[in-house]
Amino acid sequence: MINDNFALTGALTIAVNNEVVHKTENLVVLVGKKWVANRLKDTGTSPTHTLKSQMTHMAIGKDTTPNSGATIVNAANTTLVTEVDRNLLTTAGGVVTDNTIKYECTWAAADGTEAITEAGIFNASTGGDMFARTKFAVVNKGVADSMTITWTITVS
């Protein structure tokens, strides 16, 4: 019997003013898994469908509802509950090392100033397909603060 489990797992680290303030796991959503399958088939140089476009943006939000019902982080999520800001990734498409891909994004001072409680990875500056989403305890980003989220997805 051959047992070959293919799993996508992830974790992210949030740093405010270069100090790590939060670490959490994430969920690769169903659309994210479809995106992986489409990328395995054909990356192409001019995709005919967004599921073939590389991930280019990270968004932050402020979902303050209890983690239950429609707002729970689950595989069916396609958007953040309350998106606050979306920025370009440091490197479009992420950086691959062995069986991991790392996505990183920075919010400068005065950008995305909120009590942040959720984040997601997307392949467009608005709308688009969400690859992964997470919800976490409040991370306060003040006007003078810079914040960097480093998100690592592991294929195992």
C-alpha positions as CSV (number, residue, x, y, z in Angstrom):
1,M,0.0,0.0,0.0
2,I,1.3,3.4,-1.0
3,N,0.5,6.3,1.4
4,D,1.3,9.6,-0.2
5,N,-0.5,12.5,1.5
6,F,-0.3,15.9,-0.2
7,A,-1.1,18.7,2.2
8,L,-0.8,22.4,2.1
9,T,-0.2,24.0,5.5
10,G,0.9,27.4,6.5
11,A,1.9,29.8,9.2
12,L,2.4,33.5,9.4
13,T,4.4,35.9,11.5
14,I,3.4,39.5,12.1
15,A,6.0,42.0,13.0
16,V,5.3,45.6,14.0
17,N,8.3,47.9,13.9
18,N,10.5,44.8,13.3
19,E,9.3,43.1,16.5
20,V,7.4,39.9,16.2
21,V,4.0,40.4,17.9
22,H,2.0,37.4,16.7
23,K,2.4,34.0,15.1
24,T,-0.5,31.9,13.9
25,E,-1.4,29.1,11.5
26,N,-3.6,29.6,8.4
27,L,-6.0,27.8,6.2
28,V,-5.5,27.2,2.5
29,V,-9.1,27.7,1.2
30,L,-10.8,25.7,-1.5
31,V,-10.2,28.4,-4.1
32,G,-6.5,28.2,-3.1
33,K,-6.4,24.5,-3.6
34,K,-8.0,24.9,-7.0
35,W,-5.4,27.6,-7.8
36,V,-2.6,25.1,-6.9
37,A,-4.2,22.5,-9.2
38,N,-4.4,25.0,-12.1
39,R,-0.8,26.0,-11.6
40,L,0.3,22.4,-11.7
41,K,-1.4,22.0,-15.1
42,D,-0.1,25.2,-16.8
43,T,1.5,28.3,-15.4
44,G,1.4,30.0,-18.9
45,T,2.8,33.4,-19.6
46,S,-0.6,35.0,-20.3
47,P,-3.2,33.1,-18.2
48,T,-6.7,32.9,-19.6
49,H,-8.2,32.4,-16.1
50,T,-7.4,34.1,-12.8
51,L,-6.7,30.7,-11.2
52,K,-3.5,30.6,-13.3
53,S,-2.3,34.1,-12.2
54,Q,0.4,34.1,-9.5
55,M,-0.3,35.5,-6.1
56,T,0.6,39.2,-6.0
57,H,-1.1,40.8,-3.0
58,M,-1.8,40.4,0.7
59,A,-4.8,42.0,2.4
60,I,-5.4,42.8,6.1
61,G,-8.8,43.2,7.7
62,K,-10.7,43.7,10.9
63,D,-13.2,40.8,11.4
64,T,-14.3,41.3,15.0
65,T,-17.2,38.8,15.1
66,P,-16.9,35.7,17.1
67,N,-15.1,32.8,15.3
68,S,-18.3,30.9,14.6
69,G,-21.0,30.6,11.9
70,A,-20.4,32.5,8.7
71,T,-17.3,34.3,10.0
72,I,-15.3,31.2,11.0
73,V,-12.2,30.7,9.0
74,N,-13.1,27.8,6.7
75,A,-12.3,26.3,3.4
76,A,-15.2,28.0,1.7
77,N,-14.0,31.5,2.4
78,T,-13.3,33.6,-0.7
79,T,-12.8,37.0,0.9
80,L,-11.8,38.7,4.1
81,V,-14.8,39.6,6.3
82,T,-13.9,43.3,6.5
83,E,-10.9,44.1,4.3
84,V,-9.0,47.2,5.4
85,D,-6.1,47.4,3.0
86,R,-4.3,45.4,0.3
87,N,-0.7,45.8,-0.8
88,L,1.7,44.2,-3.3
89,L,3.8,41.4,-2.1
90,T,7.5,42.1,-1.6
91,T,8.1,39.5,-4.4
92,A,5.2,38.8,-6.7
93,G,4.5,35.0,-6.8
94,G,6.5,34.6,-3.5
95,V,9.8,32.9,-3.0
96,V,10.1,29.2,-3.3
97,T,12.6,27.2,-1.2
98,D,12.4,23.4,-1.5
99,N,8.8,22.5,-0.5
100,T,7.8,25.9,0.9
101,I,6.7,29.2,-0.6
102,K,7.1,32.4,1.4
103,Y,4.9,35.5,0.8
104,E,5.8,38.7,2.5
105,C,4.1,42.1,2.6
106,T,4.8,45.4,4.4
107,W,2.5,48.2,5.4
108,A,4.4,51.4,6.0
109,A,3.6,54.1,8.6
110,A,0.0,55.5,8.1
111,D,-0.9,52.6,5.7
112,G,-3.5,50.1,7.0
113,T,-3.8,51.7,10.4
114,E,-6.4,49.6,12.3
115,A,-6.8,47.0,14.9
116,I,-6.0,44.1,12.5
117,T,-7.6,40.6,13.1
118,E,-7.5,38.9,9.7
119,A,-5.3,38.5,6.6
120,G,-5.4,36.8,3.2
121,I,-3.3,36.2,0.1
122,F,-4.7,37.2,-3.3
123,N,-3.8,37.2,-7.0
124,A,-5.2,40.7,-7.7
125,S,-5.2,44.2,-6.4
126,T,-9.0,44.0,-5.9
127,G,-11.2,41.0,-5.9
128,G,-9.3,38.0,-7.4
129,D,-8.9,34.6,-5.9
130,M,-7.9,34.2,-2.2
131,F,-5.3,31.5,-1.7
132,A,-5.2,31.5,2.1
133,R,-6.9,33.2,5.1
134,T,-6.3,33.5,8.8
135,K,-7.9,35.2,11.7
136,F,-6.0,36.1,14.9
137,A,-6.1,38.1,18.1
138,V,-6.0,41.9,17.6
139,V,-2.7,43.3,16.3
140,N,-2.8,47.1,16.7
141,K,-1.1,49.0,13.9
142,G,-0.7,52.7,14.8
143,V,-0.1,55.6,12.4
144,A,3.6,55.6,13.1
145,D,4.0,51.8,12.9
146,S,5.3,49.7,10.0
147,M,4.0,46.1,9.9
148,T,5.3,43.1,8.0
149,I,3.5,39.8,7.5
150,T,5.6,36.8,6.5
151,W,3.4,33.9,5.4
152,T,5.0,30.5,4.7
153,I,3.1,27.7,2.9
154,T,4.5,24.2,3.2
155,V,3.7,21.4,0.7
156,S,4.0,18.1,2.4
